């Protein structure tokens, strides 16, 4: 059974860089044909897909966020990471890591951006 766990700071100030790590167990991020993705949900709003990294290392970003974000991975730790620069209060959300086809999700971590 695959499990995903997000980790990272819960509070940031505007203009800082958000960095989150997703640790995967029960599956390898370098095998099969899955993509490993980040999704967020701002308070009172719907889910927003942010980007994903494939088992081959190919990366896809949301067009609205690609100028500020990057996804990378550490295969030795079976982890993938999200970095989002120049955060604003509008980036306040619960951030989830998930395996595409969105059949497995982490519990999510709340990130608040506030001065």
N, C-alpha and C positions, 0 to 999 in steps of 0.2 A: 504494500500500500504506500503510495507516494505521499510524502508530507512536505509542506513548504512553510518556512518560518521567516518572517520579515524582521529585520533589526535595524536600529538606527536612532538618531536623536528625535525626540518628540516636539522640540521647540526650537524654532529658528527666528532670527531677526531678518527683516527685509534686506535684500541684496546678498545674503549669504547663499552658500551652496548646499543643497540637500543631498545627502548621500545615504542610500539605503542598500542593505544587503539581503538577499534571499538565499537561505540555506535549504538545499533540497536533500531529502533522504528517501530511500525506496526506489529511486530511479536515477539514471545518470543524465546529466545535461548534455552529454556528448554522444549519446547513442539514441537509437530509434529515430523517429522523424518529427519529433515534437519541436515546437517553439516554446520559449520560456518568456513570459510577458509581465509587464507592469500595467496595472490598472488602478485608477484612483476614483474616489467618490467624494466630492466636496459636500459639506453639510447641506442637506435638503435638496441635493441634486442627484442626477443619475450617474451611472458609471461612465468613466472616460478611459478609453484605451490609450496608453501612452507609447508603447513600443515593445519590441520583442527581439530576442536573439535565438537563432536556430542552433541545432546541434552541430552544424558545420561552422558556426561562428558568424553567419550572415545576420545582419541587423536591419530592422525596419523601425522607423519612427513615425509617430503622428506628425502630420505636416504642421500642425499648430504649435508643436513643442520642439521640433527638431533643432531649432536654433539654440535651444537652451539645455538640451539634455544629451546624455550619453549613456549607453548600456555597455557593460563589459562583463567578463566572467573570469573566475579562477577555477579552472578545471580540477586542480589538485584538491580543492576544498569542496567541489561540487556546489559552487555558489555563483550567482550572478548579481550584478549591482546596478543601481540606478544613480545617476548624478543629474541634478537639476539646478542650474545656476540662476543667479539673480532672482531669487524667490521673492514673491510679494504675498500679501495676505490672501490673494486669490488662489494661491497654491495650497492653502489650508485644506486638508482632505484626509480621508483614510486611504492609505496606500496599500495595495494588495499585489502580491506576486502570484502568478498562476501559470499552470501548464496549458498550453493551447493544444487541444480544443476546449479549453476552459472547463476541464473536468476535475481539476484539482486546484484548490486555492489555499493560500495562507489565511491566517485569521485576520490579517490586516493590522496596520499600525497607524495611529493618528499622528499626523504632523501638523503643527500649528505654527503659522508665521505671524509674528506680532512683535511690535517694537516695545 
